[in-house]
Amino acid sequence: MNSFHRILALIIKEFSTILKDPKSRFVIIGPPLIQFFLFGYAATYDLKNVPYAVFDESRSTLSRQLLTKVESSGIFRLTDYLGNQEQMTGSINSEKARLAIHIGSGFEKNIRSARPVQVQVIADGRNPNVALIALGYFNTIIEQFNRELVLQGIVRQNSPAIRLVERSWFNSNLRSRWFIVSSLGGIISMVVVMILTSLSVAREREFGTFDQLLVAPFSPGEILLGKSVPPIVFGLFNALLFAVGAVYWFSIPFRGTISALVTILLCFIVTIVGVGLLVSSLSTTMQQGLLGSFLFIMPAVTLSGFATPVENMPLWLQRADMLNPARYIIAALRNIFLEGADLSMIWPFLWPLMIIAAVTLPLAALLFRYRSG
């Protein structure tokens, strides 16, 4: 019984300590609440606002009826009317559209003549999950349209139905492994680099060697630079190792250039080093550094487009996600591996990372200098 009372007293004391400490109260309430709403909005596999482009050679009443059904479904969002096949290629390559729909010139004439009719849909196979679900929805719309044609008396029950011809670019068999493994190196290197850098300064403070570091003949900038290089080397090594493993072990196609791969990975890792050093400069213990790194990693991965499309998120969250470096590395790696992107094609992903690095690295140096003063 005495043992029970001692344990009970210790439990009460621990509860009291946690609830009296403002930081502990925040850890209990703040991060779980933020992550609950963040993941609730972002982590959805339901498709909404899937961008698509249309090349309608028929421009007939029935083709407009079909496209009206597509637009009114609430799943698809029209981004462009196209004038030729080359523009279909461009809309998919530039990621302006996830689907490109081609309706032939004889669409209505063939339907009314009870001849076979085809509607071609080209899907962006870089994200096979989205492509498969979107094609499934589109197939359902075609089936509904076929039934409506019978009910309207335009075609007979046994007449040939409209047939969907599907093609997927960059990943013809829509293999989900290509989608996941091609960008896995970026995610894993981010975790490694973030943990290494977030602990670097906090470790010195916790072990009591921080003051020794300050009295050594190093400037704060030199100290941070010295702590930045090892994580950059380890992160780049890991990312390149996983890229080689993706190609030679998992047989993922590598269609881009090595220079583009190394450049985007190096820029991304330097950016993550800036974020990690920022967390480490604010942390007094290794526990705080680890907590800070995981508070960054979990939302960064969830909002990156690694598992669920960025387009599925609410508009305000998509805009906030522009500050997420993981978003750019995921898109860039998939473009390099599956599309064959070179340096010029990954520039839209490079310059946001450069801006984030240009903000986080000087800010980390400023905080380090302030807290070491």
C-alpha positions as CSV (number, residue, x, y, z in Angstrom):
1,M,0.0,0.0,0.0
2,N,2.9,2.3,0.8
3,S,4.3,1.6,-2.6
4,F,0.9,2.5,-4.2
5,H,0.8,5.9,-2.3
6,R,4.4,6.7,-3.4
7,I,3.6,6.0,-7.0
8,L,0.4,7.9,-6.8
9,A,2.2,10.9,-5.3
10,L,4.8,10.7,-8.1
11,I,2.0,10.6,-10.7
12,I,0.3,13.7,-9.2
13,K,3.6,15.5,-9.0
14,E,4.4,14.7,-12.7
15,F,0.9,15.9,-13.7
16,S,1.4,19.1,-11.7
17,T,4.9,19.7,-13.3
18,I,3.6,19.2,-16.8
19,L,0.6,21.4,-16.3
20,K,2.5,24.2,-14.6
21,D,5.1,24.4,-17.3
22,P,3.9,26.6,-20.2
23,K,6.1,24.8,-22.8
24,S,4.7,21.4,-21.7
25,R,1.1,22.7,-21.9
26,F,1.8,24.0,-25.4
27,V,3.2,20.6,-26.5
28,I,0.1,18.8,-25.2
29,I,-2.4,21.2,-26.9
30,G,-0.7,23.2,-29.7
31,P,1.0,20.7,-32.1
32,P,-1.8,18.0,-31.9
33,L,-4.4,20.6,-32.6
34,I,-2.5,22.2,-35.5
35,Q,-1.7,18.7,-37.0
36,F,-5.3,17.6,-36.6
37,F,-6.7,20.4,-38.8
38,L,-3.7,20.4,-41.1
39,F,-3.9,16.7,-41.9
40,G,-7.7,16.8,-42.0
41,Y,-7.6,19.4,-44.8
42,A,-4.6,18.1,-46.7
43,A,-4.6,14.3,-46.4
44,T,-7.5,13.4,-48.6
45,Y,-7.6,11.0,-51.5
46,D,-10.9,12.4,-52.9
47,L,-10.4,14.2,-56.2
48,K,-11.5,17.8,-56.6
49,N,-10.7,20.4,-59.2
50,V,-8.6,18.0,-61.4
51,P,-7.3,20.3,-64.2
52,Y,-8.1,19.1,-67.7
53,A,-7.8,20.5,-71.3
54,V,-10.0,19.8,-74.3
55,F,-9.3,19.4,-78.0
56,D,-12.9,19.3,-79.5
57,E,-12.7,18.9,-83.2
58,S,-16.4,18.1,-83.4
59,R,-17.7,21.4,-81.8
60,S,-21.2,19.9,-82.1
61,T,-24.2,19.9,-79.8
62,L,-23.5,16.4,-78.5
63,S,-19.8,17.1,-77.8
64,R,-20.8,20.2,-75.9
65,Q,-23.3,18.1,-73.9
66,L,-20.6,15.7,-73.0
67,L,-18.2,18.4,-71.9
68,T,-20.9,20.1,-69.9
69,K,-21.4,16.8,-68.0
70,V,-17.6,16.7,-67.3
71,E,-17.5,20.3,-66.1
72,S,-20.6,20.0,-63.9
73,S,-19.4,16.8,-62.2
74,G,-17.5,18.9,-59.6
75,I,-14.4,16.7,-60.0
76,F,-12.8,18.3,-63.1
77,R,-11.8,21.9,-63.8
78,L,-11.3,23.1,-67.4
79,T,-8.0,24.9,-67.9
80,D,-7.8,25.3,-71.6
81,Y,-9.4,24.7,-75.0
82,L,-6.8,23.3,-77.4
83,G,-6.5,23.7,-81.1
84,N,-4.3,20.7,-82.1
85,Q,-2.6,17.5,-80.9
86,E,0.7,19.3,-80.1
87,Q,-1.1,21.5,-77.6
88,M,-2.4,18.4,-75.9
89,T,1.2,17.3,-75.5
90,G,2.2,20.7,-74.1
91,S,-0.6,20.9,-71.6
92,I,0.4,17.5,-70.0
93,N,4.1,18.2,-70.1
94,S,3.7,21.6,-68.4
95,E,1.4,20.1,-65.8
96,K,-1.3,22.6,-66.7
97,A,-3.6,19.7,-67.1
98,R,-3.8,16.2,-65.5
99,L,-6.0,15.0,-68.4
100,A,-6.3,16.0,-72.0
101,I,-9.5,15.1,-73.8
102,H,-9.7,14.7,-77.6
103,I,-13.1,14.5,-79.3
104,G,-12.8,13.7,-83.0
105,S,-14.5,15.7,-85.8
106,G,-17.0,12.9,-86.6
107,F,-18.3,12.6,-83.0
108,E,-21.9,13.6,-83.5
109,K,-22.2,12.2,-87.0
110,N,-21.0,8.8,-86.0
111,I,-23.3,8.7,-83.0
112,R,-26.4,9.5,-85.0
113,S,-25.3,7.0,-87.7
114,A,-24.9,4.2,-85.1
115,R,-21.2,3.9,-85.9
116,P,-18.5,3.3,-83.3
117,V,-17.2,6.4,-81.5
118,Q,-14.0,6.9,-79.6
119,V,-13.1,9.7,-77.1
120,Q,-9.4,9.8,-76.4
121,V,-8.1,10.8,-72.9
122,I,-4.4,11.2,-72.2
123,A,-3.6,11.1,-68.4
124,D,-0.5,12.4,-66.7
125,G,1.0,9.2,-65.4
126,R,3.5,10.9,-63.1
127,N,0.9,10.6,-60.4
128,P,-0.7,7.2,-61.1
129,N,-3.2,7.5,-58.1
130,V,-4.7,10.7,-59.5
131,A,-4.6,9.3,-63.1
132,L,-6.4,6.1,-62.1
133,I,-9.1,7.7,-60.1
134,A,-9.6,10.5,-62.6
135,L,-9.9,8.0,-65.5
136,G,-12.4,6.0,-63.4
137,Y,-14.6,9.1,-62.9
138,F,-14.4,10.0,-66.6
139,N,-15.4,6.5,-67.6
140,T,-18.4,6.8,-65.3
141,I,-19.4,10.1,-67.0
142,I,-19.1,8.4,-70.5
143,E,-21.4,5.5,-69.3
144,Q,-23.9,8.0,-68.0
145,F,-23.8,9.9,-71.3
146,N,-24.3,6.7,-73.2
147,R,-27.5,5.9,-71.2
148,E,-28.8,9.5,-71.7
149,L,-28.4,9.1,-75.5
150,V,-30.6,6.0,-75.4
151,L,-33.2,7.7,-73.2
152,Q,-33.3,10.7,-75.5
153,G,-33.9,8.5,-78.5
154,I,-30.7,9.6,-80.2
155,V,-29.4,6.0,-80.4
156,R,-31.0,2.6,-80.0
157,Q,-30.3,0.3,-77.1
158,N,-28.1,-2.0,-79.1
159,S,-26.2,0.7,-81.0
160,P,-22.4,0.9,-80.5
161,A,-21.6,3.0,-77.4
162,I,-19.0,5.7,-77.0
163,R,-15.7,4.0,-76.1
164,L,-13.0,5.6,-74.0
165,V,-9.5,5.3,-75.3
166,E,-7.0,5.8,-72.5
167,R,-3.3,6.6,-72.6
168,S,-1.0,7.5,-69.8
169,W,2.2,9.5,-70.4
170,F,5.5,9.1,-68.5
171,N,4.1,6.0,-66.7
172,S,2.2,4.0,-69.2
173,N,1.2,1.2,-66.8
174,L,0.4,3.6,-64.0
175,R,2.7,1.9,-61.6
176,S,2.5,3.5,-58.1
177,R,6.0,2.4,-57.3
178,W,7.4,4.7,-59.9
179,F,5.4,7.6,-58.4
180,I,6.6,6.9,-54.8
181,V,10.2,5.7,-55.2
182,S,11.2,8.4,-57.7
183,S,10.8,11.1,-55.0
184,L,11.7,9.0,-51.9
185,G,15.3,10.2,-51.8
186,G,14.2,13.8,-51.3
187,I,11.9,12.9,-48.3
188,I,14.5,10.6,-46.6
189,S,17.4,13.1,-47.1
190,M,15.2,15.8,-45.6
191,V,14.5,13.7,-42.5
192,V,18.3,13.0,-42.0
193,V,19.5,16.5,-42.6
194,M,16.7,18.1,-40.5
195,I,17.5,15.9,-37.5
196,L,21.3,16.3,-37.8
197,T,21.1,20.1,-38.1
198,S,18.4,20.6,-35.5
199,L,20.6,18.8,-32.9
200,S,23.9,20.4,-33.8
201,V,23.8,23.6,-31.7
202,A,21.4,22.2,-29.1
203,R,23.9,19.3,-28.5
204,E,26.6,21.8,-27.7
205,R,24.4,23.6,-25.2
206,E,23.2,20.4,-23.5
207,F,26.7,18.9,-23.2
208,G,28.1,22.2,-21.8
209,T,30.6,22.7,-24.7
210,F,28.8,25.7,-26.2
211,D,30.8,28.2,-24.1
212,Q,34.0,26.6,-25.2
213,L,33.0,26.9,-28.8
214,L,32.3,30.6,-28.3
215,V,35.7,31.4,-26.8
216,A,37.5,29.5,-29.6
217,P,38.8,31.7,-32.4
218,F,35.7,31.3,-34.6
219,S,33.1,33.8,-35.6
220,P,29.4,32.8,-35.3
221,G,29.2,32.5,-39.1
222,E,32.2,30.2,-39.2
223,I,30.7,28.0,-36.5
224,L,27.4,27.7,-38.4
225,L,29.2,27.0,-41.7
226,G,31.3,24.3,-40.0
227,K,28.1,22.7,-38.7
228,S,26.4,23.0,-42.1
229,V,28.8,21.1,-44.3
230,P,28.6,17.6,-42.7
231,P,24.7,17.4,-42.9
232,I,24.9,18.6,-46.5
233,V,27.4,15.9,-47.4
234,F,25.5,13.2,-45.6
235,G,22.2,14.4,-47.1
236,L,23.5,14.5,-50.6
237,F,25.1,11.1,-50.3
238,N,21.9,9.6,-49.0
239,A,19.8,11.2,-51.7
240,L,22.1,10.1,-54.6
241,L,22.4,6.6,-53.1
242,F,18.6,6.3,-53.1
243,A,18.5,7.6,-56.7
244,V,20.9,4.9,-57.8
245,G,18.9,2.3,-55.8
246,A,15.7,3.5,-57.4
247,V,17.1,2.9,-60.9
248,Y,19.1,-0.3,-60.4
249,W,17.1,-2.1,-57.6
250,F,13.5,-0.9,-58.3
251,S,13.9,-0.4,-62.1
252,I,12.6,3.1,-62.0
253,P,13.4,4.9,-65.3
254,F,15.8,7.8,-65.1
255,R,15.0,10.0,-68.1
256,G,16.5,13.3,-67.0
257,T,20.1,14.6,-66.6
258,I,22.5,13.9,-63.7
259,S,23.3,17.6,-63.5
260,A,19.6,18.5,-62.9
261,L,19.4,15.8,-60.2
262,V,22.5,16.9,-58.3
263,T,21.6,20.6,-58.6
264,I,18.1,20.3,-57.3
265,L,19.1,18.0,-54.5
266,L,22.0,20.2,-53.4
267,C,19.8,23.3,-53.4
268,F,17.1,21.5,-51.5
269,I,19.5,20.1,-48.8
270,V,21.0,23.6,-48.3
271,T,17.5,24.9,-47.8
272,I,16.7,22.2,-45.2
273,V,20.0,22.9,-43.5
274,G,18.8,26.5,-43.1
275,V,15.6,25.4,-41.5
276,G,17.3,22.9,-39.2
277,L,19.9,25.5,-38.0
278,L,17.0,27.9,-37.4
279,V,15.3,25.2,-35.1
280,S,18.7,24.4,-33.5
281,S,19.4,28.1,-32.7
282,L,16.1,28.4,-30.9
283,S,16.6,25.1,-28.9
284,T,18.4,24.9,-25.6
285,T,18.2,21.0,-25.4
286,M,18.4,18.2,-27.8
287,Q,14.8,17.2,-26.9
288,Q,13.6,20.6,-28.0
289,G,15.6,20.3,-31.2
290,L,14.1,16.9,-32.0
291,L,10.6,18.1,-31.2
292,G,11.1,21.2,-33.5
293,S,12.4,19.0,-36.3
294,F,9.4,16.7,-36.2
295,L,7.0,19.6,-36.0
296,F,8.5,20.7,-39.3
297,I,8.9,17.3,-41.0
298,M,5.3,15.9,-40.5
299,P,3.4,18.8,-42.1
300,A,6.2,19.3,-44.7
301,V,5.8,15.7,-45.9
302,T,2.0,15.7,-45.7
303,L,1.7,18.9,-47.7
304,S,4.4,18.1,-50.2
305,G,2.3,16.1,-52.7
306,F,4.2,13.0,-51.9
307,A,1.1,10.9,-51.2
308,T,-1.9,13.2,-52.0
309,P,-2.2,15.9,-54.7
310,V,-1.6,19.5,-53.8
311,E,-4.6,20.4,-55.9
312,N,-6.9,18.5,-53.4
313,M,-6.1,21.0,-50.7
314,P,-8.1,24.2,-50.0
315,L,-6.8,27.2,-51.9
316,W,-5.5,28.9,-48.7
317,L,-3.5,25.8,-47.8
318,Q,-2.1,25.6,-51.4
319,R,-0.9,29.2,-51.1
320,A,0.7,28.6,-47.6
321,D,2.3,25.4,-49.1
322,M,4.4,27.6,-51.4
323,L,6.7,28.1,-48.4
324,N,7.2,24.3,-48.1
325,P,10.6,23.2,-49.6
326,A,9.5,19.6,-49.8
327,R,6.8,20.5,-52.3
328,Y,9.4,21.6,-54.9
329,I,11.8,18.6,-54.5
330,I,9.0,16.1,-54.9
331,A,7.8,17.7,-58.1
332,A,11.3,18.2,-59.4
333,L,12.4,14.6,-58.8
334,R,9.4,13.1,-60.5
335,N,9.9,15.4,-63.5
336,I,13.6,14.4,-63.7
337,F,13.0,10.6,-63.3
338,L,9.8,10.2,-65.3
339,E,9.6,13.1,-67.7
340,G,13.2,13.6,-68.5
341,A,13.7,17.1,-67.2
342,D,17.0,19.0,-67.5
343,L,18.3,22.1,-65.7
344,S,16.1,24.5,-67.7
345,M,13.0,22.5,-67.0
346,I,13.5,22.4,-63.2
347,W,14.1,26.1,-62.9
348,P,10.5,26.7,-61.6
349,F,11.4,24.5,-58.6
350,L,14.9,25.8,-58.1
351,W,14.3,29.5,-57.6
352,P,11.7,29.1,-54.7
353,L,14.2,26.9,-52.9
354,M,16.9,29.5,-53.4
355,I,14.6,32.2,-51.9
356,I,13.8,30.0,-48.9
357,A,17.5,29.3,-48.3
358,A,18.3,33.0,-48.7
359,V,15.9,33.7,-45.8
360,T,16.5,30.8,-43.4
361,L,20.3,30.7,-43.5
362,P,20.9,34.4,-42.6
363,L,18.0,34.2,-40.0
364,A,19.7,31.2,-38.4
365,A,23.0,33.1,-38.2
366,L,21.3,36.1,-36.7
367,L,19.5,34.1,-34.0
368,F,22.7,32.2,-33.3
369,R,24.6,35.4,-32.8
370,Y,21.8,36.9,-30.7
371,R,21.5,33.9,-28.4
372,S,25.3,33.5,-28.1
373,G,25.8,37.1,-27.2
